[in-house]
Amino acid sequence: MTERISVTDKAKEVIDQLREKHGDLMFHQSGGCCDGSTPMCFEKGEFLIGSRDLCLGTIHGCEFYMAEDQFEYYKNSHITVDVSEGRGSSFSLEIPLGLRFMAVSRILTDQECESLRPPEYP
């Protein structure tokens, strides 16, 4: 199966650091509030998943969600979660570290689309 989402090694290190301090984590792709469309990291259960949110998969043991209407724009894309220096203006757990998660997307190939893992409702 082709996964819709992946994570860089650098972002995995930050996730490990946050997990050590906060426990189990989850991600939700922001729909444009605060810091634009960006992956936001929360303690698992601190962000309420809605009935119209989809789980695109897991990254480094963390479920990754996105609103159904936003997914329409990403449905033919692969998202790689990375991290960069600089404070974003979101409520994501990495912000106090002077870092911010970011989504790098690319269009899926025809071959990838043939074996694409479907998103799931929680």
C-alpha positions in Angstrom: 0.0 0.0 0.0 1.1 3.5 -0.7 1.0 5.7 2.4 -0.4 9.2 2.2 1.9 10.6 4.9 5.5 10.2 6.0 7.9 12.0 8.4 11.6 13.0 8.1 14.2 11.8 10.5 14.7 15.3 11.9 10.9 15.5 12.7 11.1 12.1 14.3 13.7 13.4 16.7 11.4 16.3 17.7 8.5 13.9 18.1 10.6 11.7 20.4 11.5 14.8 22.5 7.9 15.9 22.7 6.7 12.3 23.5 9.2 12.1 26.4 7.7 15.2 27.9 4.0 14.9 27.0 3.3 11.2 26.5 1.3 9.9 23.5 0.9 12.5 20.7 -1.3 13.1 17.7 -1.3 15.5 14.7 -4.0 17.5 13.0 -3.4 19.4 9.8 -4.6 22.9 10.5 -7.1 24.3 8.1 -5.6 27.8 8.0 -6.3 29.3 11.4 -3.3 30.9 13.2 -0.3 29.6 11.2 -1.9 28.7 7.9 -2.2 25.1 6.9 0.3 23.4 9.0 0.6 20.1 11.0 -0.1 20.7 14.6 1.1 18.3 17.4 -1.0 17.8 20.5 -1.1 15.4 23.4 -3.3 12.6 22.4 -6.8 13.5 23.4 -6.1 17.2 23.9 -7.5 18.0 20.4 -11.0 16.8 19.8 -11.4 14.9 16.5 -14.6 15.8 14.8 -17.0 13.5 12.9 -15.7 15.0 9.6 -12.0 14.5 10.3 -10.1 11.7 8.5 -7.1 9.8 9.7 -4.5 9.7 6.9 -2.3 7.3 8.7 0.4 7.4 11.3 3.8 9.1 11.5 6.3 7.8 14.0 3.5 6.2 16.1 1.3 9.3 16.0 -2.1 9.4 14.2 -2.4 12.2 11.6 -5.8 13.8 11.0 -7.2 16.3 8.5 -10.7 17.8 8.0 -12.6 16.1 5.3 -13.1 19.3 3.2 -9.4 20.1 3.4 -8.6 16.5 2.3 -10.3 17.3 -1.0 -7.3 19.5 -1.8 -4.8 16.9 -0.7 -6.4 13.7 -1.9 -3.9 13.3 -4.8 -0.9 14.3 -2.7 1.7 12.7 -0.4 2.5 14.7 2.7 5.9 14.6 4.4 6.0 16.1 7.8 9.3 18.0 8.4 10.5 20.5 11.0 12.2 23.9 10.6 13.6 26.5 13.0 11.4 29.4 13.8 8.4 30.0 15.9 5.0 29.5 14.3 1.9 31.2 15.7 0.0 28.0 16.5 -0.7 26.0 19.6 1.4 23.0 18.5 3.7 21.5 21.2 7.0 22.2 19.3 6.5 26.0 19.3 8.2 26.6 22.7 11.3 24.7 21.3 11.7 27.4 18.7 10.7 24.9 16.0 7.7 24.3 13.8 6.4 21.3 12.0 5.6 21.8 8.3 3.9 19.8 5.6 5.7 19.3 2.3 3.4 17.9 -0.3 3.8 16.4 -3.7 1.4 15.0 -6.3 1.2 11.2 -6.2 2.2 9.2 -9.3 -0.4 7.2 -11.2 1.3 4.0 -9.9 1.1 5.3 -6.3 -2.6 6.1 -6.8 -3.4 2.5 -7.8 -2.3 1.2 -4.4 -3.2 4.2 -2.2 -4.3 3.6 1.4 -7.8 5.2 1.8 -8.3 7.6 4.7 -10.3 6.4 7.6 -13.0 8.0 9.8 -12.1 7.8 13.5 
